Amino acid sequence: MKQLLLLMILTAVLTSCENDEVEIIIKNKSNNPINHLIVLIQNKQFTVDKIDVNSYSIINIKKNNILLNKHDFRIETLVYLKEGKTNSGFFYSDLSGVPNSKYLIMVYDSSTLIK
């Protein structure tokens, strides 16, 4: 009985400590400023305006603001660089519908890497 009670308390503590936000760090590694960036998380759109060369921006998103499911998770980006150049990135996990607590988006001149 004591072990069951201890297990229940431990489960409650671990559940309450779970991070309810997803942090997205966007780093501009390109040779051009980012004029506009769109991040789609499970089809929910978030935008960031103007990130200078070698600068970064951070987005914190509450998990209850995005539609999660039990089987997959995806992030997509569309980047508008200076002079009309665009590129995009894509992250997909088919292992679970639970996002990590942190993602890094690295924007280069012709590609975007999400990890």
N, CA and C of each residue as an Amber inpcrd file, in Angstrom:
protein
   345
   0.8160000  -1.1900000   0.0000000   0.0000000   0.0000000   0.0000000
   0.8660000   1.2630000   0.0000000   1.9480000   1.2300000   0.7820000
   2.8400000   2.3860000   0.8350000   3.5120000   2.6250000  -0.5210000
   3.8370000   1.5100000  -1.1910000   4.4810000   1.6480000  -2.5020000
   3.5240000   2.2670000  -3.5200000   2.2700000   1.8820000  -3.4580000
   1.2740000   2.4410000  -4.3620000   1.0930000   3.9320000  -4.0950000
   1.0170000   4.3210000  -2.8480000   0.8780000   5.7290000  -2.4860000
   2.1000000   6.5220000  -2.9440000   3.2930000   5.9740000  -2.7250000
   4.5210000   6.6260000  -3.1620000   4.5430000   6.7880000  -4.6800000
   4.1190000   5.7630000  -5.4120000   4.0550000   5.8240000  -6.8640000
   3.0720000   6.8910000  -7.3350000   1.9330000   6.9960000  -6.6860000
   0.9310000   8.0010000  -7.0450000   1.4660000   9.4140000  -6.7990000
   2.1510000   9.6150000  -5.6880000   2.7180000  10.9300000  -5.3800000
   3.8090000  11.2940000  -6.3860000   4.6770000  10.3300000  -6.6890000
   5.7390000  10.5660000  -7.6570000   5.1730000  10.8910000  -9.0290000
   4.1520000  10.1870000  -9.4580000   3.5030000  10.4500000 -10.7440000
   2.8940000  11.8520000 -10.7640000   2.2520000  12.2490000  -9.6870000
   1.6500000  13.5850000  -9.6110000   2.7140000  14.6750000  -9.6740000
   3.8360000  14.4670000  -9.0050000   4.9190000  15.4540000  -9.0200000
   5.5200000  15.5600000 -10.4150000   5.8040000  14.4340000 -11.0410000
   6.3930000  14.4550000 -12.3760000   5.4500000  15.0600000 -13.3980000
   4.1790000  14.7870000 -13.2970000   3.1900000  15.3410000 -14.2190000
   3.0850000  16.8520000 -14.0520000   3.1190000  17.3350000 -12.8210000
   3.0090000  18.7710000 -12.5970000   4.2640000  19.5130000 -13.0230000
   5.4080000  18.8300000 -13.0860000   6.6570000  19.4530000 -13.5110000
   6.8190000  19.4570000 -15.0300000   5.9370000  18.7770000 -15.7360000
   6.0400000  18.7090000 -17.1920000   5.9360000  20.1060000 -17.7890000
   6.8240000  20.3950000 -18.7150000   6.8430000  21.6930000 -19.3610000
   5.6330000  21.8120000 -20.2750000   4.8330000  22.8390000 -20.0580000
   3.6390000  23.0080000 -20.8850000   3.8690000  23.9510000 -22.0490000
   5.1400000  24.2940000 -22.3180000   5.4760000  25.1600000 -23.4290000
   6.4660000  24.4900000 -24.3720000   6.4140000  24.9380000 -25.6150000
   7.3990000  24.5410000 -26.6150000   8.1960000  25.8010000 -26.9390000
   9.5040000  25.7290000 -26.7550000  10.3710000  26.8650000 -27.0700000
  10.9780000  26.6450000 -28.4540000  10.8340000  27.6430000 -29.3100000
  11.3920000  27.5690000 -30.6530000  12.4030000  28.6990000 -30.8040000
  13.6420000  28.3200000 -31.0570000  14.7180000  29.2920000 -31.2480000
  15.0150000  29.3500000 -32.7460000  14.9340000  30.5410000 -33.3120000
  15.1710000  30.7380000 -34.7360000  16.4660000  31.5310000 -34.8830000
  17.4650000  30.9210000 -35.5140000  18.7550000  31.5840000 -35.7260000
  18.9380000  31.8840000 -37.2030000  19.2880000  33.1160000 -37.5000000
  19.5330000  33.5180000 -38.8840000  21.0130000  33.3400000 -39.1960000
  21.3500000  32.2640000 -39.8900000  22.7150000  31.9600000 -40.3110000
  22.9390000  32.3290000 -41.7730000  21.9570000  32.9720000 -42.3950000
  22.0920000  33.3470000 -43.8020000  22.8840000  34.6510000 -43.9170000
  23.1740000  35.0240000 -45.1290000  23.8790000  36.2830000 -45.3960000
  22.9240000  37.4430000 -45.5900000  21.6250000  37.1960000 -45.4070000
  20.5980000  38.2160000 -45.5880000  19.7100000  38.3050000 -44.3520000
  19.1820000  39.4910000 -44.0760000  18.2030000  39.5820000 -42.9880000
  16.9230000  38.8280000 -43.3610000  16.2630000  38.3000000 -42.3650000
  14.9480000  37.6760000 -42.5690000  13.9130000  38.7860000 -42.4590000
  13.1520000  38.9810000 -43.5360000  12.0950000  39.9890000 -43.5140000
  10.8640000  39.4810000 -42.7770000  10.5790000  38.1880000 -42.9520000
   9.3480000  37.6180000 -42.3910000   9.5160000  36.1060000 -42.3400000
   9.0480000  35.4880000 -41.2850000   9.1400000  34.0400000 -41.1590000
   7.8190000  33.5110000 -40.6190000   7.3150000  32.4660000 -41.2380000
   6.0790000  31.8150000 -40.7910000   6.4470000  30.4290000 -40.2610000
   5.9930000  30.1310000 -39.0680000   6.1840000  28.8150000 -38.4710000
   4.8070000  28.1830000 -38.3190000   4.6290000  26.9940000 -38.8930000
   3.3800000  26.2360000 -38.7450000   3.6580000  25.0530000 -37.8320000
   2.9460000  25.0000000 -36.7210000   3.0640000  23.8710000 -35.8040000
   1.7080000  23.1850000 -35.7760000   1.6660000  21.9670000 -36.3010000
   0.3930000  21.2440000 -36.4230000  -0.6610000  22.1310000 -37.0950000
  -0.2650000  22.8800000 -38.1300000  -1.1190000  23.7730000 -38.9080000
  -1.5510000  25.0500000 -38.1840000  -1.0440000  25.3070000 -36.9960000
  -1.2910000  26.5830000 -36.3140000  -0.1570000  27.5270000 -36.6890000
  -0.4960000  28.7260000 -37.1510000   0.4940000  29.6440000 -37.7020000
   0.9900000  30.6470000 -36.6670000   2.3170000  30.8260000 -36.6450000
   2.9850000  31.8260000 -35.8250000   3.9230000  32.5970000 -36.7490000
   4.0380000  33.9030000 -36.5650000   4.8880000  34.7010000 -37.4360000
   5.9370000  35.4640000 -36.6390000   7.0590000  35.6950000 -37.3060000
   8.1510000  36.4820000 -36.7430000   8.5610000  37.4730000 -37.8180000
   8.6790000  38.7340000 -37.4540000   9.1310000  39.7570000 -38.3820000
  10.5680000  40.1380000 -38.0660000  11.3620000  40.2950000 -39.0990000
  12.7140000  40.8520000 -39.0630000  13.6460000  40.1890000 -38.0510000
  14.5410000  39.3830000 -38.5750000  15.6600000  38.8470000 -37.7970000
  16.9210000  39.1870000 -38.5810000  17.7740000  39.9770000 -37.9820000
  19.0040000  40.3920000 -38.6520000  19.9640000  39.2240000 -38.8200000
  20.9600000  39.4140000 -39.6700000  22.0010000  38.4130000 -39.9010000
  22.7140000  38.1270000 -38.5740000  22.9600000  36.8500000 -38.3160000
  23.6200000  36.3810000 -37.0900000  22.8650000  36.7450000 -35.8100000
  21.5640000  36.9380000 -35.9190000  20.7190000  37.1940000 -34.7530000
  19.7350000  36.0400000 -34.5900000  18.9500000  36.1000000 -33.5390000
  17.9790000  35.0480000 -33.3030000  16.7130000  35.6270000 -32.6910000
  15.6730000  34.8160000 -32.7090000  14.3970000  35.1450000 -32.0900000
  13.8840000  33.8920000 -31.3910000  13.1470000  34.0810000 -30.3200000
  12.5950000  32.9540000 -29.5650000  11.0840000  33.0870000 -29.4980000
  10.4120000  31.9830000 -29.7870000   8.9530000  31.9020000 -29.6560000
   8.6590000  30.8650000 -28.5780000   7.8420000  31.2180000 -27.6100000
   7.3570000  30.2600000 -26.6080000   5.8760000  30.0430000 -26.8530000
   5.5040000  28.7890000 -27.0740000   4.1330000  28.4420000 -27.4240000
   3.5800000  27.4730000 -26.3890000   2.4570000  27.8160000 -25.8290000
   1.7970000  26.9110000 -24.8880000   1.2460000  25.7140000 -25.6550000
   1.4760000  24.5250000 -25.1230000   1.0290000  23.3030000 -25.7990000
  -0.4860000  23.2730000 -25.9760000  -1.2210000  23.9030000 -25.0670000
  -2.6760000  23.8790000 -25.2120000  -3.1660000  24.8260000 -26.3190000
  -2.2340000  25.6010000 -26.9390000  -2.5960000  26.4530000 -28.0790000
  -2.4240000  25.7560000 -29.4200000  -1.8990000  24.5430000 -29.4110000
  -1.7300000  23.7890000 -30.6490000  -2.4890000  22.4750000 -30.5360000
  -2.9530000  21.9880000 -31.6720000  -3.7370000  20.7600000 -31.7220000
  -2.7990000  19.5610000 -31.7590000  -2.6740000  18.8720000 -30.6460000
  -1.8140000  17.6940000 -30.5630000  -2.6540000  16.4450000 -30.7580000
  -2.0050000  15.3950000 -31.2390000  -2.6890000  14.1200000 -31.3950000
  -1.8020000  13.0210000 -30.8270000  -2.1840000  11.8090000 -30.9750000
  -1.4620000  10.6970000 -30.3560000  -0.4510000  10.0330000 -31.2820000
  -0.3290000  10.4890000 -32.5480000   0.4990000   9.7050000 -33.4600000
   1.5960000  10.4660000 -34.1960000   1.4930000  11.7780000 -34.4010000
   2.5800000  12.4590000 -35.0950000   2.6530000  13.9260000 -34.6800000
   3.7530000  14.5650000 -35.0860000   3.9690000  15.9720000 -34.7730000
   4.8040000  16.5770000 -35.8960000   4.4510000  17.8070000 -36.3330000
   5.2170000  18.4190000 -37.4110000   5.3480000  19.9320000 -37.2240000
   6.4690000  20.4310000 -37.7350000   6.7540000  21.8630000 -37.7820000
   7.1810000  22.1700000 -39.2160000   6.6380000  23.2380000 -39.7730000
   7.0220000  23.6960000 -41.1000000   7.3720000  25.1730000 -41.0140000
   8.3030000  25.6220000 -41.8520000   8.6450000  27.0400000 -41.9010000
   8.6490000  27.5340000 -43.3380000   8.3170000  28.7760000 -43.4910000
   8.4570000  29.4800000 -44.7570000   9.1720000  30.7840000 -44.4300000
  10.3500000  30.9740000 -45.0500000  11.2210000  32.0990000 -44.7230000
  11.2910000  33.0440000 -45.9160000  11.0590000  34.3240000 -45.6520000
  11.1780000  35.3620000 -46.6670000  12.4170000  36.1910000 -46.3420000
  13.4490000  36.0090000 -47.1420000  14.6850000  36.7480000 -46.9600000
  14.6480000  38.0400000 -47.7750000  15.6740000  38.8480000 -47.6220000
  15.8050000  40.0850000 -48.3710000  15.8360000  39.7880000 -49.8780000
  15.3730000  40.7250000 -50.6550000  15.3790000  40.6570000 -52.1200000
  14.4850000  39.5490000 -52.6690000  13.4330000  39.1720000 -51.9650000
  12.4700000  38.2130000 -52.4740000  12.8760000  36.7570000 -52.4100000
  14.0320000  36.4420000 -51.8530000  14.4540000  35.0470000 -51.7250000
  13.6040000  34.3660000 -50.6570000  13.2610000  33.1060000 -50.9170000
  12.5060000  32.3310000 -49.9380000  13.1530000  30.9610000 -49.7720000
  12.9080000  30.3570000 -48.6450000  13.2310000  28.9490000 -48.4540000
  12.3110000  28.3960000 -47.3840000  12.3840000  27.0970000 -47.1750000
  11.4740000  26.4720000 -46.2230000  12.1720000  25.3300000 -45.4990000
  11.5510000  24.8990000 -44.4180000  12.0600000  23.7660000 -43.6610000
  10.9050000  22.9160000 -43.1640000  11.2160000  21.6940000 -42.7740000
  10.1780000  20.7480000 -42.3840000  10.7430000  19.7930000 -41.3320000
   9.9920000  19.5740000 -40.2550000  10.3310000  18.5900000 -39.2330000
   9.1010000  17.7200000 -39.0170000   9.3020000  16.4150000 -38.9660000
   8.1770000  15.4970000 -38.7730000   8.6080000  14.3540000 -37.8740000
   7.7710000  14.0440000 -36.9020000   8.0080000  12.9000000 -36.0320000
   6.7680000  12.0280000 -36.0500000   6.9650000  10.7660000 -36.4110000
   5.8530000   9.8220000 -36.4770000   5.8190000   8.9230000 -35.2370000
   6.6600000   9.2290000 -34.2690000   6.7630000   8.3570000 -33.1030000
   5.7070000   8.6610000 -32.0450000   5.3390000   9.9220000 -31.9170000
   4.2890000  10.2770000 -30.9610000   3.7580000  11.6530000 -31.3080000
   2.6640000  12.0090000 -30.7190000   2.0840000  13.3280000 -30.9310000
   2.5530000  14.3350000 -29.9120000   3.5820000  14.0000000 -29.1520000
   4.0730000  14.8660000 -28.0910000   5.3110000  15.6200000 -28.5820000
   5.2710000  16.9500000 -28.5890000   6.4390000  17.7040000 -29.0450000
   7.5350000  17.7360000 -27.9810000   8.7580000  17.9750000 -28.4300000
   9.8580000  18.2180000 -27.5050000   9.6350000  19.5690000 -26.8380000
  10.3710000  19.8490000 -25.7980000  10.2240000  21.1370000 -25.1260000
  10.9790000  22.2430000 -25.8520000  11.9190000  21.8740000 -26.7660000
  12.7100000  22.8850000 -27.4630000  13.0500000  22.4220000 -28.8760000
  12.9600000  23.3630000 -29.8160000  13.3640000  23.1270000 -31.2030000
  14.2600000  24.2750000 -31.6470000  15.2050000  23.9570000 -32.5080000
  16.1090000  24.9450000 -33.0690000  15.8860000  25.0030000 -34.5790000
  15.6090000  26.2040000 -35.0720000  15.4330000  26.4240000 -36.5020000
  16.6200000  27.2650000 -36.9760000  17.4170000  26.6860000 -37.8710000
  18.5990000  27.3610000 -38.4140000  18.2920000  27.7510000 -39.8560000
  18.2590000  29.0510000 -40.1400000  17.9450000  29.5470000 -41.4720000
  19.2480000  29.8690000 -42.1990000  19.4440000  29.2320000 -43.3490000
  20.5990000  29.4840000 -44.2070000  20.1030000  30.1630000 -45.4810000
  21.0140000  30.4990000 -46.3820000  20.6300000  31.2080000 -47.6060000
  19.6640000  30.4280000 -48.4820000  19.8450000  29.1250000 -48.5960000
  18.9890000  28.3530000 -49.5040000  18.2350000  27.2180000 -48.8240000
  18.3640000  27.0750000 -47.5130000  17.6570000  26.0020000 -46.8090000
  17.4270000  26.3800000 -45.3520000  16.5440000  25.6290000 -44.7300000
  16.2660000  25.7980000 -43.3140000  16.2890000  24.4330000 -42.6600000
  17.0030000  24.3230000 -41.5490000  17.1400000  23.0810000 -40.8060000
  16.3860000  23.2150000 -39.4880000  15.5570000  22.2210000 -39.1890000
  14.8040000  22.2080000 -37.9280000  15.1990000  20.9680000 -37.1680000
  15.6600000  21.1530000 -35.9500000  16.0170000  19.9980000 -35.1130000
  15.6270000  20.2300000 -33.6850000
